[in-house]
Amino acid sequence: MAVAGAIIGAAIGGWMNDRFGRRISILFADLLFFAGAIIMSAAPTPGIIIIGRIFVGLGVGMASMTAPLYISEASPHQIRGALVSLNGLLITGGQFLSYLINLAFTRVPGTWRWMLGIAGLPAFIQFFLMLMLPESPRWLYRKCRNRAELRSWGIISSLEEAADNRKPAIWKELLTRQIQHSLGSASA
C-alpha cells in the first residue's frame, strides 16, 4: 500500500510543486509521513496499519518528486549536481540505518510499534528545519510578477535584469566579464 501511495503522492507532488511551491510541498510531505508513522505505531488493527502505510507512501512519493527539484533549484550551480547525488546517497544510507535501528528494537516490548513509530522522527526534524529555508528562487521567479520584490530578495541576477530591461550595453559588459572570468578560471 505504501507503493500505491507513493505513486499517487508523486503525481500530486508535481501539481503541488507548481501550485504552492517546493517548500510547502516538502512540508506537506513531512506532515503526511509523520502522520502515517504515528497512525501505524498506534494502530489497533491491521486495517489502520494499511491506512498509515498509505499516508507514508503519499509522503514518500511527494518528497521523492520534490526534494531533488528543490535541491537543484536552491543550490549554487557549482555544487548542484553533487548535492542532488548526495541526496540519493543519503536516501540509501537512511534505508540501511533504518535496518540497524529496527535490529536494535528486536528485543524491546512492542517491537513493531517502535519500529514503525520511529520512522516519523526524520520527517519531524526535517519539517522544523525546512521552516528555516527559503522557497525555491526559480519557483518565486516564475510566480511573482513584482520584479522589485524579487530584486530585494536577491533572486534576479544582473544578467536577468539586463534581459528584462533590454539594455544591450549592459549585456555586452556582463558577457565580456563572464567570458573573461571563464578564461581566467581555465588558465588557473
Accessible surface in RSA format (square Angstrom, percent):
REM  Atomic radii and reference values for relative SASA: ProtOr
REM  Chains: A
REM  Algorithm: Lee & Richards
REM  Probe-radius: 1.40
REM  Slices: 20
REM RES _ NUM      All-atoms   Total-Side   Main-Chain    Non-polar    All polar
REM                ABS   REL    ABS   REL    ABS   REL    ABS   REL    ABS   REL
RES MET A   1   117.05  60.6  79.83  52.8  37.23  88.6  48.31  41.1  68.74  91.1
RES ALA A   2    17.07  15.7  15.32  23.6   1.75   4.0  15.61  22.0   1.46   3.9
RES VAL A   3   112.47  74.0 110.80 100.3   1.67   4.0 112.35  97.6   0.11   0.3
RES ALA A   4    44.35  40.8  39.39  60.8   4.96  11.3  41.94  59.1   2.41   6.4
RES GLY A   5     1.14   1.4   0.00   N/A   1.14   1.4   0.60   1.7   0.54   1.2
RES ALA A   6    24.13  22.2  22.57  34.8   1.56   3.5  22.86  32.2   1.27   3.4
RES ILE A   7   118.96  67.7 112.59  83.9   6.36  15.3 116.92  84.2   2.04   5.5
RES ILE A   8    92.98  52.9  91.06  67.8   1.92   4.6  92.98  67.0   0.00   0.0
RES GLY A   9     0.06   0.1   0.00   N/A   0.06   0.1   0.06   0.2   0.00   0.0
RES ALA A  10    32.72  30.1  31.43  48.5   1.29   2.9  31.82  44.8   0.91   2.4
RES ALA A  11    74.53  68.5  49.16  75.9  25.37  57.7  61.95  87.2  12.58  33.3
RES ILE A  12    70.80  40.3  67.91  50.6   2.89   7.0  70.78  51.0   0.02   0.1
RES GLY A  13     0.00   0.0   0.00   N/A   0.00   0.0   0.00   0.0   0.00   0.0
RES GLY A  14    17.09  21.1   0.00   N/A  17.09  21.1  14.85  40.7   2.24   5.0
RES TRP A  15   143.69  57.7 134.29  65.0   9.40  22.1 118.61  63.2  25.08  40.7
RES MET A  16    15.50   8.0  15.50  10.3   0.00   0.0  10.59   9.0   4.91   6.5
RES ASN A  17     2.49   1.7   2.49   2.4   0.00   0.0   2.36   5.7   0.12   0.1
RES ASP A  18    68.46  48.0  68.27  68.0   0.18   0.4  17.36  40.8  51.10  51.0
RES ARG A  19   147.39  61.9 131.45  67.0  15.94  38.0  22.14  30.3 125.25  75.9
RES PHE A  20    84.49  42.3  76.34  47.3   8.15  21.2  79.52  48.2   4.96  14.2
RES GLY A  21     0.00   0.0   0.00   N/A   0.00   0.0   0.00   0.0   0.00   0.0
RES ARG A  22     8.11   3.4   8.11   4.1   0.00   0.0   0.00   0.0   8.11   4.9
RES ARG A  23    52.05  21.9  52.05  26.5   0.00   0.0   2.14   2.9  49.90  30.2
RES ILE A  24    77.41  44.1  77.16  57.5   0.25   0.6  77.16  55.6   0.25   0.7
RES SER A  25     0.04   0.0   0.00   0.0   0.04   0.1   0.00   0.0   0.04   0.1
RES ILE A  26     6.71   3.8   6.71   5.0   0.00   0.0   6.71   4.8   0.00   0.0
RES LEU A  27    15.85   8.8  15.85  11.3   0.00   0.0  15.85  11.1   0.00   0.0
RES PHE A  28    84.06  42.1  82.52  51.1   1.54   4.0  83.58  50.7   0.48   1.4
RES ALA A  29     1.52   1.4   0.73   1.1   0.79   1.8   1.07   1.5   0.45   1.2
RES ASP A  30     8.53   6.0   7.52   7.5   1.01   2.4   1.10   2.6   7.43   7.4
RES LEU A  31    92.14  51.3  89.26  63.9   2.87   7.2  89.91  63.1   2.22   6.0
RES LEU A  32    22.72  12.7  21.91  15.7   0.81   2.0  22.68  15.9   0.04   0.1
RES PHE A  33    44.89  22.5  44.89  27.8   0.00   0.0  44.89  27.2   0.00   0.0
RES PHE A  34    66.00  33.0  66.00  40.9   0.00   0.0  66.00  40.0   0.00   0.0
RES ALA A  35    36.29  33.4  31.37  48.4   4.92  11.2  36.24  51.0   0.05   0.1
RES GLY A  36     0.00   0.0   0.00   N/A   0.00   0.0   0.00   0.0   0.00   0.0
RES ALA A  37     0.00   0.0   0.00   0.0   0.00   0.0   0.00   0.0   0.00   0.0
RES ILE A  38    80.17  45.6  80.17  59.7   0.00   0.0  80.17  57.7   0.00   0.0
RES ILE A  39    49.65  28.3  44.33  33.0   5.32  12.8  49.06  35.3   0.58   1.6
RES MET A  40     3.44   1.8   3.44   2.3   0.00   0.0   3.44   2.9   0.00   0.0
RES SER A  41    20.45  17.3  16.33  21.8   4.12   9.5   6.37  13.6  14.08  19.7
RES ALA A  42    68.72  63.2  46.80  72.2  21.92  49.9  53.07  74.7  15.65  41.5
RES ALA A  43     2.31   2.1   0.00   0.0   2.31   5.2   0.36   0.5   1.95   5.2
RES PRO A  44   108.08  78.8  72.48  66.1  35.60 129.4  78.76  65.0  29.32 182.2
RES THR A  45    69.37  49.3  66.64  67.6   2.74   6.5  61.83  83.0   7.54  11.4
RES PRO A  46   104.78  76.4 103.76  94.6   1.02   3.7 104.08  85.9   0.70   4.4
RES GLY A  47    39.26  48.4   0.00   N/A  39.26  48.4  32.58  89.4   6.68  15.0
RES ILE A  48    61.32  34.9  61.32  45.7   0.00   0.0  61.32  44.2   0.00   0.0
RES ILE A  49    45.73  26.0  45.73  34.1   0.00   0.0  45.73  32.9   0.00   0.0
RES ILE A  50    80.27  45.7  80.27  59.8   0.00   0.0  80.27  57.8   0.00   0.0
RES ILE A  51    81.16  46.2  81.16  60.5   0.00   0.0  81.16  58.4   0.00   0.0
RES GLY A  52     0.00   0.0   0.00   N/A   0.00   0.0   0.00   0.0   0.00   0.0
RES ARG A  53    93.08  39.1  93.08  47.4   0.00   0.0  15.99  21.8  77.10  46.7
RES ILE A  54    55.00  31.3  55.00  41.0   0.00   0.0  55.00  39.6   0.00   0.0
RES PHE A  55    66.52  33.3  66.52  41.2   0.00   0.0  66.52  40.3   0.00   0.0
RES VAL A  56    11.10   7.3  11.10  10.0   0.00   0.0  11.10   9.6   0.00   0.0
RES GLY A  57     0.89   1.1   0.00   N/A   0.89   1.1   0.89   2.4   0.00   0.0
RES LEU A  58    33.63  18.7  33.63  24.1   0.00   0.0  33.63  23.6   0.00   0.0
RES GLY A  59     1.07   1.3   0.00   N/A   1.07   1.3   0.31   0.9   0.75   1.7
RES VAL A  60    66.73  43.9  63.43  57.4   3.29   7.9  66.21  57.5   0.52   1.4
RES GLY A  61     1.30   1.6   0.00   N/A   1.30   1.6   1.30   3.6   0.00   0.0
RES MET A  62     1.86   1.0   1.86   1.2   0.00   0.0   0.03   0.0   1.83   2.4
RES ALA A  63    29.54  27.2  28.74  44.3   0.80   1.8  29.07  40.9   0.47   1.2
RES SER A  64    66.68  56.3  46.61  62.2  20.06  46.2  38.89  82.8  27.79  38.9
RES MET A  65    87.27  45.2  73.99  49.0  13.28  31.6  56.32  47.9  30.95  41.0
RES THR A  66     0.00   0.0   0.00   0.0   0.00   0.0   0.00   0.0   0.00   0.0
RES ALA A  67    24.52  22.5  23.94  36.9   0.58   1.3  24.52  34.5   0.00   0.0
RES PRO A  68    41.84  30.5  40.28  36.7   1.56   5.7  40.46  33.4   1.38   8.6
RES LEU A  69    59.97  33.4  55.45  39.7   4.52  11.4  59.13  41.5   0.84   2.3
RES TYR A  70    17.13   8.0  17.13   9.7   0.00   0.0  15.45  11.6   1.68   2.1
RES ILE A  71    41.60  23.7  38.25  28.5   3.35   8.1  41.60  30.0   0.00   0.0
RES SER A  72    33.63  28.4  29.67  39.6   3.97   9.1  20.41  43.5  13.23  18.5
RES GLU A  73    29.79  17.1  11.23   8.5  18.56  44.2  13.32  25.8  16.48  13.5
RES ALA A  74    42.74  39.3  13.54  20.9  29.20  66.4  14.96  21.1  27.78  73.6
RES SER A  75    11.14   9.4   4.11   5.5   7.03  16.2   6.68  14.2   4.45   6.2
RES PRO A  76    75.58  55.1  62.90  57.3  12.68  46.1  74.95  61.9   0.62   3.9
RES HIS A  77   130.08  71.1 112.21  78.0  17.87  45.7  77.15  79.5  52.94  61.6
RES GLN A  78   135.34  75.7  98.12  71.7  37.22  88.6  56.05 119.3  79.29  60.1
RES ILE A  79    82.75  47.1  81.19  60.5   1.56   3.8  82.75  59.6   0.00   0.0
RES ARG A  80    89.41  37.5  89.23  45.5   0.18   0.4  28.17  38.5  61.23  37.1
RES GLY A  81    50.80  62.6   0.00   N/A  50.80  62.6  41.59 114.1   9.21  20.6
RES ALA A  82    67.32  61.9  50.24  77.5  17.08  38.9  58.22  82.0   9.10  24.1
RES LEU A  83    56.77  31.6  54.30  38.8   2.47   6.2  54.30  38.1   2.47   6.6
RES VAL A  84    50.00  32.9  46.47  42.1   3.53   8.5  46.47  40.4   3.53   9.6
RES SER A  85    78.92  66.7  62.91  84.0  16.01  36.9  40.63  86.5  38.29  53.6
RES LEU A  86    78.18  43.5  74.77  53.5   3.41   8.6  77.72  54.6   0.45   1.2
RES ASN A  87    27.21  18.8  23.23  22.4   3.98   9.6   4.17  10.0  23.04  22.3
RES GLY A  88    34.47  42.5   0.00   N/A  34.47  42.5  31.51  86.5   2.97   6.6
RES LEU A  89   119.41  66.5 111.46  79.7   7.95  20.0 116.45  81.8   2.96   8.0
RES LEU A  90   112.65  62.7 104.25  74.6   8.41  21.1 104.72  73.5   7.93  21.3
RES ILE A  91    92.60  52.7  84.62  63.0   7.98  19.2  90.92  65.5   1.67   4.5
RES THR A  92    84.55  60.1  83.68  84.8   0.86   2.1  59.73  80.2  24.82  37.5
RES GLY A  93    37.21  45.9   0.00   N/A  37.21  45.9  32.63  89.5   4.58  10.3
RES GLY A  94    35.80  44.1   0.00   N/A  35.80  44.1  28.29  77.6   7.50  16.8
RES GLN A  95   103.61  57.9 100.50  73.5   3.10   7.4  34.72  73.9  68.89  52.2
RES PHE A  96   127.70  63.9 125.34  77.6   2.36   6.1 127.07  77.0   0.63   1.8
RES LEU A  97    98.32  54.8  98.32  70.3   0.00   0.0  98.32  69.1   0.00   0.0
RES SER A  98    48.87  41.3  46.43  62.0   2.45   5.6  36.67  78.1  12.21  17.1
RES TYR A  99   152.94  71.4 147.43  83.9   5.51  14.3  99.43  74.7  53.51  66.0
RES LEU A 100    82.25  45.8  76.24  54.5   6.01  15.1  76.57  53.8   5.68  15.3
RES ILE A 101    61.39  34.9  59.12  44.0   2.26   5.5  61.37  44.2   0.01   0.0
RES ASN A 102    45.70  31.5  45.58  44.0   0.12   0.3  10.55  25.4  35.16  34.0
RES LEU A 103   119.50  66.6 112.03  80.1   7.47  18.8 114.32  80.3   5.18  13.9
RES ALA A 104    75.30  69.2  46.28  71.4  29.02  66.0  58.30  82.1  17.00  45.0
RES PHE A 105    37.06  18.5  37.06  23.0   0.00   0.0  37.06  22.5   0.00   0.0
RES THR A 106    70.40  50.1  49.36  50.0  21.04  50.1  40.99  55.1  29.41  44.5
RES ARG A 107   223.39  93.8 190.94  97.3  32.45  77.3  73.13  99.9 150.27  91.1
RES VAL A 108    50.86  33.5  46.20  41.8   4.66  11.2  48.03  41.7   2.83   7.7
RES PRO A 109   118.89  86.6 100.95  92.0  17.94  65.2 113.41  93.6   5.48  34.1
RES GLY A 110    39.89  49.2   0.00   N/A  39.89  49.2  26.26  72.1  13.63  30.5
RES THR A 111    36.16  25.7  33.73  34.2   2.44   5.8  24.52  32.9  11.64  17.6
RES TRP A 112   105.09  42.2 104.80  50.7   0.29   0.7  80.53  42.9  24.56  39.8
RES ARG A 113    88.87  37.3  86.91  44.3   1.96   4.7  36.68  50.1  52.19  31.6
RES TRP A 114   131.40  52.7 128.54  62.2   2.86   6.7 116.44  62.1  14.97  24.3
RES MET A 115    44.29  22.9  37.49  24.8   6.80  16.2  17.90  15.2  26.38  35.0
RES LEU A 116    42.77  23.8  42.52  30.4   0.25   0.6  42.77  30.0   0.00   0.0
RES GLY A 117    17.01  21.0   0.00   N/A  17.01  21.0   9.21  25.3   7.80  17.5
RES ILE A 118    57.89  32.9  49.57  36.9   8.32  20.1  53.80  38.7   4.09  11.1
RES ALA A 119    36.79  33.8  26.94  41.6   9.86  22.4  35.44  49.9   1.36   3.6
RES GLY A 120     0.03   0.0   0.00   N/A   0.03   0.0   0.03   0.1   0.00   0.0
RES LEU A 121    87.45  48.7  84.81  60.7   2.64   6.6  86.36  60.7   1.09   2.9
RES PRO A 122    87.11  63.5  79.08  72.1   8.03  29.2  83.93  69.3   3.19  19.8
RES ALA A 123     8.32   7.7   3.75   5.8   4.57  10.4   7.52  10.6   0.80   2.1
RES PHE A 124    92.73  46.4  90.78  56.2   1.95   5.1  92.73  56.2   0.00   0.0
RES ILE A 125    86.16  49.0  82.75  61.6   3.41   8.2  85.87  61.8   0.29   0.8
RES GLN A 126    74.78  41.8  73.04  53.4   1.75   4.2  23.40  49.8  51.38  39.0
RES PHE A 127    41.04  20.5  41.04  25.4   0.00   0.0  41.04  24.9   0.00   0.0
RES PHE A 128   100.97  50.5  97.71  60.5   3.26   8.5  97.71  59.2   3.26   9.3
RES LEU A 129    99.51  55.4  97.18  69.5   2.33   5.9  97.18  68.3   2.33   6.3
RES MET A 130     9.84   5.1   8.68   5.7   1.16   2.8   0.75   0.6   9.09  12.0
RES LEU A 131    81.17  45.2  63.45  45.4  17.72  44.5  63.58  44.7  17.59  47.3
RES MET A 132   143.30  74.2 108.93  72.1  34.37  81.8  78.71  66.9  64.59  85.6
RES LEU A 133    82.88  46.2  78.97  56.5   3.91   9.8  79.71  56.0   3.17   8.5
RES PRO A 134    88.95  64.8  77.74  70.9  11.21  40.7  88.59  73.1   0.36   2.2
RES GLU A 135    24.11  13.8  18.26  13.8   5.85  13.9  14.80  28.6   9.31   7.6
RES SER A 136     0.00   0.0   0.00   0.0   0.00   0.0   0.00   0.0   0.00   0.0
RES PRO A 137    47.78  34.8  47.54  43.3   0.25   0.9  47.70  39.4   0.08   0.5
RES ARG A 138   148.74  62.5 141.84  72.3   6.90  16.4  26.62  36.4 122.13  74.0
RES TRP A 139    32.79  13.2  32.79  15.9   0.00   0.0  32.79  17.5   0.00   0.0
RES LEU A 140    31.99  17.8  31.99  22.9   0.00   0.0  31.99  22.5   0.00   0.0
RES TYR A 141    62.26  29.1  57.99  33.0   4.27  11.1  43.76  32.9  18.50  22.8
RES ARG A 142   115.57  48.5  98.84  50.4  16.73  39.8  40.21  55.0  75.36  45.7
RES LYS A 143    90.81  44.3  72.49  44.5  18.32  43.6  33.37  30.0  57.44  61.2
RES CYS A 144    23.10  17.5  14.51  16.2   8.59  20.2  12.40  31.4  10.70  11.5
RES ARG A 145   200.02  84.0 171.89  87.6  28.13  67.0  83.10 113.6 116.93  70.9
RES ASN A 146    79.43  54.8  72.59  70.1   6.84  16.5  25.76  62.0  53.67  51.9
RES ARG A 147    90.67  38.1  87.38  44.5   3.29   7.8  32.06  43.8  58.61  35.5
RES ALA A 148    60.96  56.0  52.94  81.7   8.02  18.2  53.55  75.4   7.41  19.6
RES GLU A 149    65.39  37.5  58.99  44.6   6.40  15.2  23.25  45.0  42.14  34.4
RES LEU A 150     0.00   0.0   0.00   0.0   0.00   0.0   0.00   0.0   0.00   0.0
RES ARG A 151   106.09  44.5  93.88  47.9  12.20  29.1  46.28  63.3  59.81  36.2
RES SER A 152    90.56  76.5  47.97  64.0  42.59  98.1  52.36 111.5  38.19  53.5
RES TRP A 153   127.99  51.4  95.48  46.2  32.52  76.3  77.11  41.1  50.88  82.5
RES GLY A 154    62.77  77.4   0.00   N/A  62.77  77.4  31.94  87.6  30.83  69.1
RES ILE A 155    31.83  18.1  14.12  10.5  17.71  42.7  17.38  12.5  14.45  39.2
RES ILE A 156    12.21   6.9   0.19   0.1  12.02  29.0   0.19   0.1  12.02  32.6
RES SER A 157    57.46  48.6  47.60  63.5   9.87  22.7  51.34 109.3   6.12   8.6
RES SER A 158    66.85  56.5  56.38  75.2  10.47  24.1  37.71  80.3  29.14  40.8
RES LEU A 159    62.05  34.6  61.35  43.9   0.70   1.8  61.63  43.3   0.42   1.1
RES GLU A 160    66.72  38.3  64.02  48.4   2.70   6.4  27.97  54.1  38.76  31.6
RES GLU A 161    48.39  27.8  48.39  36.6   0.00   0.0   5.25  10.2  43.14  35.2
RES ALA A 162     1.70   1.6   0.00   0.0   1.70   3.9   1.37   1.9   0.33   0.9
RES ALA A 163    36.20  33.3  31.67  48.9   4.53  10.3  33.56  47.3   2.64   7.0
RES ASP A 164    63.35  44.4  37.24  37.1  26.11  61.7  20.81  49.0  42.53  42.4
RES ASN A 165    73.48  50.7  50.03  48.3  23.45  56.5  10.72  25.8  62.76  60.7
RES ARG A 166   189.55  79.6 169.44  86.4  20.11  47.9  69.99  95.7 119.56  72.5
RES LYS A 167    97.74  47.7  96.10  59.0   1.65   3.9  53.49  48.1  44.26  47.1
RES PRO A 168   106.41  77.6  99.26  90.5   7.15  26.0 102.76  84.8   3.65  22.7
RES ALA A 169    79.42  73.0  65.81 101.6  13.61  31.0  73.25 103.2   6.17  16.3
RES ILE A 170    62.33  35.5  62.01  46.2   0.32   0.8  62.29  44.9   0.05   0.1
RES TRP A 171    83.56  33.5  83.56  40.4   0.00   0.0  74.67  39.8   8.89  14.4
RES LYS A 172   153.99  75.1 147.83  90.7   6.16  14.7  96.93  87.2  57.06  60.8
RES GLU A 173    92.04  52.8  85.59  64.8   6.45  15.3  35.13  67.9  56.91  46.5
RES LEU A 174    19.88  11.1  16.88  12.1   3.01   7.6  16.91  11.9   2.97   8.0
RES LEU A 175    81.57  45.4  81.57  58.4   0.00   0.0  81.57  57.3   0.00   0.0
RES THR A 176    59.78  42.5  57.53  58.3   2.25   5.4  45.22  60.7  14.57  22.0
RES ARG A 177   129.46  54.4 124.50  63.5   4.97  11.8  61.68  84.3  67.79  41.1
RES GLN A 178    90.55  50.6  87.78  64.2   2.76   6.6  29.38  62.5  61.17  46.4
RES ILE A 179   102.74  58.5 101.16  75.4   1.58   3.8 102.74  74.0   0.00   0.0
RES GLN A 180   111.84  62.5 102.67  75.0   9.16  21.8  38.23  81.4  73.61  55.8
RES HIS A 181   123.28  67.4 114.00  79.2   9.27  23.7  75.30  77.6  47.97  55.8
RES SER A 182    55.09  46.5  46.24  61.7   8.84  20.4  34.34  73.1  20.75  29.1
RES LEU A 183   118.09  65.8 114.15  81.7   3.94   9.9 114.62  80.5   3.47   9.3
RES GLY A 184    40.71  50.2   0.00   N/A  40.71  50.2  34.04  93.4   6.67  14.9
RES SER A 185    67.68  57.2  43.87  58.5  23.81  54.9  39.97  85.1  27.71  38.8
RES ALA A 186    84.62  77.8  46.75  72.1  37.87  86.2  58.14  81.9  26.48  70.1
RES SER A 187   100.31  84.8  59.89  79.9  40.42  93.1  52.91 112.7  47.40  66.4
RES ALA A 188   119.34 109.7  50.85  78.5  68.49 155.8  86.78 122.2  32.56  86.3
END  Absolute sums over single chains surface
CHAIN  1 A    12024.3      10348.0       1676.2       8603.2       3421.1
END  Absolute sums over all chains
TOTAL         12024.3      10348.0       1676.2       8603.2       3421.1
